[in-house]
């Protein structure tokens, strides 16, 4: 499995239209000519299953209906109501709404829609003096929202929600998507100025292969 996950992810990122299993086997066959195609297919299926569970990729069996207009409407709605909730100091409500919003975004458009929403999330003017206090309050609000959310939330959803929530408060948060090679495992977390804020700091060492920052 060494290198397989990273190779597949890199190739798929360069082919947004997608690829068949046969195509991916051909890619890996060129990369690892001494490995049997049957073994390559088995490894790719393992990798794709894990990436699909993390909702980092979509397959035909789980392909979700895409509605760009609906997705854009969701983003506009939340960009409008979230600042109001934060201004009223309804931090816990804002965190819960953010989780619900991104859950719906994943259902409608999958990972591409969520990734696009996080990447384009606007941030108002930064307030350096209040940043540390704001960071602590928003993390507490998100942790509480996750505990009371009716569904199990994956690291991707939690990190995306916290990133958007912090940015709405003027904190320059960044969602990091990375993987561990042996054994392969995808993971996501949030950083502010290079510091991990919603996970163990050692995650930067364990998951050294950063796939994306947004």
Phi and psi in degrees as a GROMACS rama.xvg file:
@    title "Ramachandran Plot"
@    xaxis  label "Phi"
@    yaxis  label "Psi"
@TYPE xy
-62.0057  121.981  UNK-2
83.9192  -16.7732  UNK-3
-64.8665  -49.743  UNK-4
-60.5258  -45.3184  UNK-5
-64.3641  -40.7734  UNK-6
-64.364  -45.7702  UNK-7
-62.5774  -46.3713  UNK-8
-60.9004  -45.6713  UNK-9
-61.3064  -42.4954  UNK-10
-65.7773  -43.9826  UNK-11
-64.9126  -35.5907  UNK-12
-63.1455  -31.336  UNK-13
-85.765  -3.0293  UNK-14
-131.541  73.4676  UNK-15
-60.8551  -18.6132  UNK-16
-75.3246  -9.79806  UNK-17
98.815  179.589  UNK-18
-157.235  150.279  UNK-19
-82.8503  164.402  UNK-20
-59.4373  -39.3347  UNK-21
-61.4524  -41.5045  UNK-22
-62.7182  -43.0569  UNK-23
-66.5569  -35.5454  UNK-24
-63.222  -39.8524  UNK-25
-63.9668  -40.6917  UNK-26
-57.7565  -50.8547  UNK-27
-70.8973  -29.0389  UNK-28
-62.7532  -37.3143  UNK-29
-70.22  -34.6785  UNK-30
-76.2153  -36.9131  UNK-31
-126.88  74.2492  UNK-32
-63.8581  -20.7899  UNK-33
-86.9483  -4.48024  UNK-34
-97.4064  137.364  UNK-35
-63.3116  144.424  UNK-36
-61.3948  -34.0708  UNK-37
-62.4689  -40.2561  UNK-38
-69.1159  -39.0535  UNK-39
-62.2427  -44.6833  UNK-40
-60.5425  -43.0168  UNK-41
-61.4359  -44.7537  UNK-42
-65.7795  -40.8634  UNK-43
-64.3649  -42.1159  UNK-44
-62.0938  -39.4913  UNK-45
-61.7314  -46.1519  UNK-46
-62.6293  -46.4519  UNK-47
-64.4805  -36.5837  UNK-48
-62.0164  -42.3607  UNK-49
-69.937  -40.6574  UNK-50
-66.2171  -35.5802  UNK-51
-69.1087  -39.1732  UNK-52
-61.7613  -35.2188  UNK-53
-81.8651  -2.11554  UNK-54
61.4984  33.984  UNK-55
-90.9267  -21.1354  UNK-56
-137.013  163.878  UNK-57
-122.109  143.142  UNK-58
-115.427  168.627  UNK-59
-57.6481  -33.4633  UNK-60
-70.3712  -19.751  UNK-61
-126.576  17.9825  UNK-62
-62.0626  129.643  UNK-63
-100.946  148.72  UNK-64
-66.1629  134.997  UNK-65
-106.601  134.603  UNK-66
-138.372  89.5639  UNK-67
-54.9979  -39.0773  UNK-68
-64.9493  -41.8133  UNK-69
-65.8308  -41.7395  UNK-70
-61.6261  -45.0528  UNK-71
-64.1939  -36.4328  UNK-72
-65.0136  -39.4238  UNK-73
-61.5255  -44.8733  UNK-74
-62.7957  -45.3389  UNK-75
-62.7533  -41.0472  UNK-76
-61.8511  -47.9649  UNK-77
-69.1529  -38.0154  UNK-78
-61.488  -24.8753  UNK-79
-86.1856  -40.0149  UNK-80
-88.1454  -28.4364  UNK-81
-61.3059  -46.7384  UNK-82
-59.3754  -33.059  UNK-83
-66.317  -45.4418  UNK-84
-62.286  -41.0967  UNK-85
-68.5733  -36.7684  UNK-86
-65.6432  -33.1727  UNK-87
-83.1785  3.76515  UNK-88
62.2524  29.9881  UNK-89
-91.9202  62.9296  UNK-90
-63.1967  -43.2701  UNK-91
-63.6136  -40.1562  UNK-92
-65.3259  -41.2037  UNK-93
-62.212  -41.1444  UNK-94
-65.0109  -42.7221  UNK-95
-64.7109  -42.0982  UNK-96
-62.5977  -39.1835  UNK-97
-64.0892  -43.2484  UNK-98
-61.3509  -44.7658  UNK-99
-63.6171  -42.1218  UNK-100
-60.8996  -46.8883  UNK-101
-73.8313  -28.6853  UNK-102
-63.015  -44.6647  UNK-103
-66.3133  -38.4692  UNK-104
-62.8792  -40.7103  UNK-105
-64.4914  -38.9702  UNK-106
-66.675  -39.7617  UNK-107
-78.8559  -48.3297  UNK-108
-122.319  -2.09425  UNK-109
70.8231  -163.121  UNK-110
-59.0245  -42.8717  UNK-111
-55.1612  -40.5775  UNK-112
-67.8968  -44.0226  UNK-113
-63.6644  -45.6611  UNK-114
-59.3269  -44.1174  UNK-115
-64.5161  -41.0826  UNK-116
-62.6376  -44.4448  UNK-117
-66.6874  -44.6299  UNK-118
-62.2466  -33.4836  UNK-119
-99.6774  5.04399  UNK-120
-63.7057  126.619  UNK-121
-75.7061  150.057  UNK-122
-127.014  127.21  UNK-123
-70.7618  -173.723  UNK-124
-60.8905  134.41  UNK-125
-71.81  146.205  UNK-126
-122.712  91.7777  UNK-127
-62.2954  -33.6606  UNK-128
-68.1092  -34.7763  UNK-129
-98.2278  2.35576  UNK-130
-61.014  -46.9033  UNK-131
-63.8832  -43.5357  UNK-132
-65.8496  -43.7185  UNK-133
-62.5926  -42.3755  UNK-134
-58.5622  -45.7075  UNK-135
-63.5877  -44.0032  UNK-136
-64.4672  -41.5908  UNK-137
-70.2851  -35.8394  UNK-138
-65.3646  -43.111  UNK-139
-62.4432  -41.3304  UNK-140
-64.6959  -41.3724  UNK-141
-69.295  -40.1455  UNK-142
-60.8713  -40.4604  UNK-143
-67.107  -41.1134  UNK-144
-64.1901  -40.1046  UNK-145
-63.57  -40.0635  UNK-146
-65.5884  -32.416  UNK-147
-100.55  -1.23654  UNK-148
-67.978  136.715  UNK-149
-69.0465  -15.0026  UNK-150
-118.488  157.825  UNK-151
-69.9829  130.922  UNK-152
-104.806  134.824  UNK-153
-83.5284  163.885  UNK-154
-59.7624  -32.7942  UNK-155
-64.634  -47.4753  UNK-156
-64.8601  -44.2499  UNK-157
-62.8407  -43.6985  UNK-158
-70.0512  -39.4805  UNK-159
-63.528  -43.1208  UNK-160
-63.6628  -44.1016  UNK-161
-67.3259  -37.4994  UNK-162
-59.8791  -48.7414  UNK-163
-65.8405  -39.1469  UNK-164
-63.4739  -44.8923  UNK-165
-65.9019  -41.4948  UNK-166
-63.0332  -36.0703  UNK-167
-64.1577  -22.4708  UNK-168
-95.1376  4.32398  UNK-169
87.2539  12.778  UNK-170
-96.7326  125.361  UNK-171
-74.0146  71.2216  UNK-172
-83.3401  154.178  UNK-173
-140.329  130.405  UNK-174
-88.1163  131.818  UNK-175
-112.737  129.786  UNK-176
-113.872  122.732  UNK-177
-143.899  178.166  UNK-178
-145.913  156.275  UNK-179
-103.484  136.219  UNK-180
-79.034  -45.6023  UNK-181
-126.668  114.254  UNK-182
-71.0274  155.054  UNK-183
-64.2968  133.531  UNK-184
-156.801  127.758  UNK-185
-87.5326  149.948  UNK-186
-154.832  157.836  UNK-187
-138.82  145.239  UNK-188
-152.471  178.814  UNK-189
-117.691  137.133  UNK-190
-124.304  146.21  UNK-191
-126.654  116.559  UNK-192
54.6318  38.8109  UNK-193
84.2  -1.23201  UNK-194
-105.053  131.187  UNK-195
-69.7959  130.756  UNK-196
-116.747  -13.6493  UNK-197
-128.669  24.5649  UNK-198
-158.952  175.575  UNK-199
-67.6929  130.543  UNK-200
-54.6466  -24.8033  UNK-201
-67.8708  -10.7819  UNK-202
-61.3363  -28.1838  UNK-203
-67.1984  -25.9432  UNK-204
-86.9801  -43.2419  UNK-205
-67.9112  -42.5934  UNK-206
-107.413  76.2058  UNK-207
-77.92  -24.7273  UNK-208
-83.3411  89.4562  UNK-209
-75.7541  122.681  UNK-210
-90.7248  -32.9067  UNK-211
-165.072  152.829  UNK-212
-130.201  131.89  UNK-213
